[in-house]
Amino acid sequence: MKVKTILVSQPEPKMENSPYSKLIDKEKIKVDFRPFIHVEGVDAKEVRMQKIDLKEYTAIVLTSRNAVDHYFRLAEEMRFKVPDSMKYFCQSEAVAYYLQKYVVYRKRKIYVGQRTFKELVPLIKKYKDENFLLPSSDALKPEVPEALDNLKVTWKRGIFYKTVISDLSDLRDVYYDVLVFFSPSGIESLLQNFPDFEQNNTRIAVFGNSTVSAATDAGLRIDIKAPTPETPSMTMALQKYITSVNKK
């Protein structure tokens, strides 16, 4: 069956000329964006219940933009003035760049990894005497705490925000040829919003091994996978599939 409509379970890209825009123009298809999950911040009371006192920490480990936002939100809520001496360990350049929303970049001690947490580890290792705080969501990849434990540094995880399933009830009677997922949480949201969901002719596209596992465990048929050596991005995988089925 030809593909005419796609629903991507993420917010719409803000940049102009995104890969999805090129896909829409080239294939003359409709692509909608809708986050299946969203982030909600926890309040200061919940943080105090985790026995976290912000002034005890000399370094912050930031793995995402959400971690940046919610650390500074809670610092303000708890009336904690972040000292100029604070060290920031950012998982990627994107996270470090985003930090400029809150601090004067050139006047701060900021250490930046390449992309993955594993690449940030050698930088943290150089500062073993610091007391590290890891602001995170309730869902955290196990390799992050494992890596910090292996370094034998003093650190504490703070759950500063939570991943929450979005209400998708308005989509109950809306049909799409392809549903695109990037996380197990997205699959969970689909099943929680629509417990009677039947796949039938709907194609499922998934990104990443953990999402593949979640979809498979849920009994869904996976039609499109990324990344692969041939299609490292989701838009490339979609393009390949659409070219294949739409020309028939």
Backbone torsions as a table, in degrees:
resi	resn	phi	psi	omega
1	MET	NA	141.4	-179.0
2	LYS	-71.0	153.6	177.8
3	VAL	-101.0	121.7	177.4
4	LYS	-120.2	-25.1	-176.9
5	THR	-135.0	140.1	179.7
6	ILE	-134.7	138.4	172.4
7	LEU	-115.8	120.3	179.1
8	VAL	-99.9	125.3	-173.7
9	SER	-83.8	47.5	179.3
10	GLN	-144.5	164.9	174.2
11	PRO	-64.2	153.9	178.4
12	GLU	-66.0	134.8	178.6
13	PRO	-58.7	138.5	-177.8
14	LYS	-82.3	-23.9	-175.7
15	MET	-76.7	146.4	174.4
16	GLU	-73.8	156.8	179.1
17	ASN	55.2	41.5	175.6
18	SER	-69.3	161.4	177.7
19	PRO	-55.7	-30.6	178.5
20	TYR	-68.7	-37.1	177.9
21	SER	-60.8	-41.1	179.5
22	LYS	-66.6	-37.3	178.5
23	LEU	-65.1	-42.5	179.4
24	ILE	-62.5	-46.1	-178.1
25	ASP	-65.6	-41.8	-175.7
26	LYS	-71.7	-42.9	-172.8
27	GLU	-99.8	-5.9	-179.5
28	LYS	55.2	50.1	179.7
29	ILE	-116.4	168.0	178.4
30	LYS	-103.9	125.6	177.4
31	VAL	-122.7	120.6	176.0
32	ASP	-107.8	153.7	179.5
33	PHE	-122.6	133.2	178.7
34	ARG	-153.2	116.3	178.3
35	PRO	-65.1	124.6	177.8
36	PHE	-83.6	-16.5	176.8
37	ILE	-135.6	158.9	174.5
38	HIS	-145.6	168.1	-175.8
39	VAL	-105.4	135.2	174.2
40	GLU	-124.8	134.0	-179.5
41	GLY	-76.6	146.5	172.3
42	VAL	-86.5	160.9	-178.7
43	ASP	-94.4	171.5	-176.0
44	ALA	-58.8	-36.0	-179.6
45	LYS	-59.6	-43.8	179.2
46	GLU	-64.2	-37.5	179.4
47	VAL	-66.4	-41.8	178.5
48	ARG	-64.1	-33.4	177.3
49	MET	-66.2	-22.1	175.6
50	GLN	-84.0	5.9	179.7
51	LYS	59.2	47.7	178.4
52	ILE	-113.6	124.8	174.2
53	ASP	-117.7	110.4	-171.9
54	LEU	-55.9	-31.0	-175.7
55	LYS	-73.2	-8.6	179.8
56	GLU	-78.9	-13.7	-170.7
57	TYR	-104.2	138.5	-178.0
58	THR	-105.5	-8.7	-179.0
59	ALA	-147.5	145.0	-179.5
60	ILE	-119.8	131.6	176.4
61	VAL	-101.7	117.4	-174.2
62	LEU	-114.8	115.6	-176.5
63	THR	-101.4	-8.9	-177.5
64	SER	-159.0	167.8	176.2
65	ARG	-65.7	-35.4	177.6
66	ASN	-60.3	-39.5	179.4
67	ALA	-62.4	-40.2	178.3
68	VAL	-62.4	-52.6	-177.8
69	ASP	-56.2	-47.3	-172.2
70	HIS	-79.6	-25.0	173.3
71	TYR	-64.9	-49.3	-177.5
72	PHE	-71.8	-31.9	175.6
73	ARG	-61.8	-46.2	-178.5
74	LEU	-71.8	-33.2	176.4
75	ALA	-59.5	-42.7	179.1
76	GLU	-68.1	-43.8	-179.0
77	GLU	-62.6	-33.7	-178.3
78	MET	-94.5	8.2	179.2
79	ARG	53.9	43.7	177.7
80	PHE	-105.0	119.6	177.4
81	LYS	-86.2	113.4	-177.7
82	VAL	-65.7	121.1	-176.5
83	PRO	-69.6	152.5	178.7
84	ASP	-63.2	-22.2	-177.7
85	SER	-80.0	-6.3	-178.0
86	MET	-59.2	136.2	176.0
87	LYS	-99.9	136.1	-178.9
88	TYR	-116.3	124.0	177.7
89	PHE	-110.5	107.7	-173.3
90	CYS	-103.9	133.4	-175.6
91	GLN	-64.7	-30.9	-177.0
92	SER	-145.5	168.4	177.0
93	GLU	-63.3	-34.8	-179.7
94	ALA	-62.4	-41.4	179.1
95	VAL	-68.1	-43.6	-180.0
96	ALA	-62.7	-41.5	179.5
97	TYR	-64.2	-39.4	-179.3
98	TYR	-66.0	-28.4	179.6
99	LEU	-58.0	-25.1	-179.7
100	GLN	-62.6	-16.1	176.3
101	LYS	-63.2	-24.1	-173.6
102	TYR	-119.4	-24.5	-176.6
103	VAL	-131.8	156.8	173.4
104	VAL	-78.7	106.4	-168.0
105	TYR	-53.1	-49.9	-172.6
106	ARG	-70.7	-14.1	-178.9
107	LYS	-99.8	6.8	-176.8
108	ARG	-118.6	160.1	178.2
109	LYS	-92.0	99.0	-175.0
110	ILE	-121.6	128.4	-177.4
111	TYR	-120.2	129.9	-167.9
112	VAL	-122.0	129.7	173.9
113	GLY	-84.0	-179.5	-179.3
114	GLN	-82.2	-58.1	-177.7
115	ARG	-157.1	-46.8	-177.0
116	THR	-96.6	162.9	179.9
117	PHE	-65.6	-34.6	179.1
118	LYS	-56.7	-35.5	-179.3
119	GLU	-75.9	-16.6	177.7
120	LEU	-84.9	-24.4	-174.5
121	VAL	-52.7	-46.4	-179.5
122	PRO	-59.3	-30.9	178.8
123	LEU	-71.3	-41.3	178.4
124	ILE	-64.9	-37.6	-177.7
125	LYS	-59.2	-29.8	-178.9
126	LYS	-72.3	-15.0	-175.7
127	TYR	-124.0	53.3	-174.1
128	LYS	-63.6	-21.2	-175.9
129	ASP	-84.3	-5.5	180.0
130	GLU	-76.3	160.5	173.6
131	ASN	-105.4	108.1	-169.8
132	PHE	-93.3	138.5	171.4
133	LEU	-114.8	132.6	178.0
134	LEU	-112.7	95.8	174.5
135	PRO	-71.9	130.0	-176.8
136	SER	-147.6	176.5	173.0
137	SER	-89.8	178.9	176.4
138	ASP	-71.3	-18.1	176.6
139	ALA	-106.6	114.2	-177.0
140	LEU	-134.1	132.9	178.7
141	LYS	-61.3	133.1	-175.6
142	PRO	-61.0	-24.5	-177.7
143	GLU	-66.5	-22.6	-179.5
144	VAL	-69.5	-57.2	176.6
145	PRO	-62.6	-33.6	178.8
146	GLU	-62.0	-43.8	-179.2
147	ALA	-64.6	-41.6	179.9
148	LEU	-68.4	-38.2	176.9
149	ASP	-63.9	-41.5	-179.1
150	ASN	-65.2	-28.3	178.8
151	LEU	-75.0	-16.5	-178.4
152	LYS	58.0	39.8	174.1
153	VAL	-95.3	161.7	175.0
154	THR	-83.2	117.6	-176.6
155	TRP	-150.8	159.5	175.8
156	LYS	-144.2	139.3	175.8
157	ARG	-90.3	135.6	174.2
158	GLY	-119.7	123.6	176.2
159	ILE	-82.9	101.8	-174.8
160	PHE	-100.4	-14.1	178.8
161	TYR	-156.0	160.3	-176.1
162	LYS	-129.1	147.6	175.6
163	THR	-87.5	123.1	-174.3
164	VAL	-121.0	140.2	178.5
165	ILE	-73.6	130.5	-178.2
166	SER	-80.4	154.6	176.5
167	ASP	-82.2	117.0	-177.7
168	LEU	-114.9	21.1	-173.3
169	SER	-58.5	-27.0	179.9
170	ASP	-70.8	-11.1	-179.4
171	LEU	-95.6	2.1	-172.9
172	ARG	-53.0	-41.9	-175.8
173	ASP	-105.0	20.8	179.7
174	VAL	-105.8	130.5	-177.0
175	TYR	-109.4	135.5	174.5
176	TYR	-125.3	146.6	177.7
177	ASP	-70.4	-34.9	-178.4
178	VAL	-134.0	134.2	170.7
179	LEU	-110.8	131.2	-174.7
180	VAL	-112.7	127.6	-177.5
181	PHE	-124.1	144.0	-179.4
182	PHE	-120.7	-2.5	-178.5
183	SER	-154.6	157.0	174.0
184	PRO	-58.8	-31.4	179.2
185	SER	-62.7	-33.7	177.9
186	GLY	-65.4	-41.3	176.9
187	ILE	-63.8	-43.8	179.0
188	GLU	-59.6	-40.6	179.6
189	SER	-63.5	-43.4	178.6
190	LEU	-56.2	-48.1	-175.1
191	LEU	-73.7	-31.1	179.2
192	GLN	-75.0	-39.1	177.8
193	ASN	-71.9	-35.9	-176.4
194	PHE	-130.9	74.6	-177.0
195	PRO	-61.1	-20.2	179.6
196	ASP	-99.6	18.7	-176.9
197	PHE	-58.9	128.5	174.5
198	GLU	-119.2	126.0	-172.0
199	GLN	-69.1	-44.5	-178.8
200	ASN	47.2	-116.0	-177.3
201	ASN	-94.5	4.0	178.6
202	THR	-71.7	128.3	176.5
203	ARG	-87.7	139.3	178.5
204	ILE	-108.7	126.3	176.1
205	ALA	-113.1	133.2	-177.0
206	VAL	-131.3	147.8	178.6
207	PHE	-119.6	122.7	175.0
208	GLY	94.7	149.8	-176.1
209	ASN	-63.0	-38.6	-177.8
210	SER	-67.5	-33.4	178.0
211	THR	-72.2	-38.1	174.8
212	VAL	-57.5	-47.1	-178.9
213	SER	-62.2	-43.7	-179.0
214	ALA	-63.4	-42.3	-179.8
215	ALA	-66.7	-41.6	179.4
216	THR	-64.7	-44.9	179.2
217	ASP	-61.9	-29.9	-179.9
218	ALA	-81.9	-1.6	178.5
219	GLY	80.1	18.6	179.7
220	LEU	-86.5	148.1	175.0
221	ARG	-87.7	123.5	-179.7
222	ILE	-94.3	122.5	-178.1
223	ASP	-103.4	-26.3	-175.9
224	ILE	-137.0	128.1	-179.6
225	LYS	-124.9	144.9	171.4
226	ALA	-149.7	157.0	-5.1
227	PRO	-82.6	152.0	170.8
228	THR	-131.7	165.5	177.7
229	PRO	-55.1	-35.1	-177.7
230	GLU	-82.0	-34.6	-177.8
231	THR	-129.9	83.2	-176.8
232	PRO	-70.1	-16.3	179.3
233	SER	-119.4	160.3	179.4
234	MET	-65.3	-40.6	-178.6
235	THR	-64.2	-34.2	177.0
236	MET	-67.7	-39.4	178.5
237	ALA	-65.9	-41.4	177.1
238	LEU	-63.5	-43.6	-179.8
239	GLN	-58.8	-45.6	-179.2
240	LYS	-61.9	-44.4	-178.2
241	TYR	-66.9	-45.5	-178.1
242	ILE	-63.7	-41.3	178.0
243	THR	-58.8	-39.6	-178.2
244	SER	-68.3	-48.0	-173.4
245	VAL	-85.2	-29.0	-175.3
246	ASN	-79.3	-17.6	-178.1
247	LYS	-86.7	-9.5	-177.9
248	LYS	-73.2	NA	NA
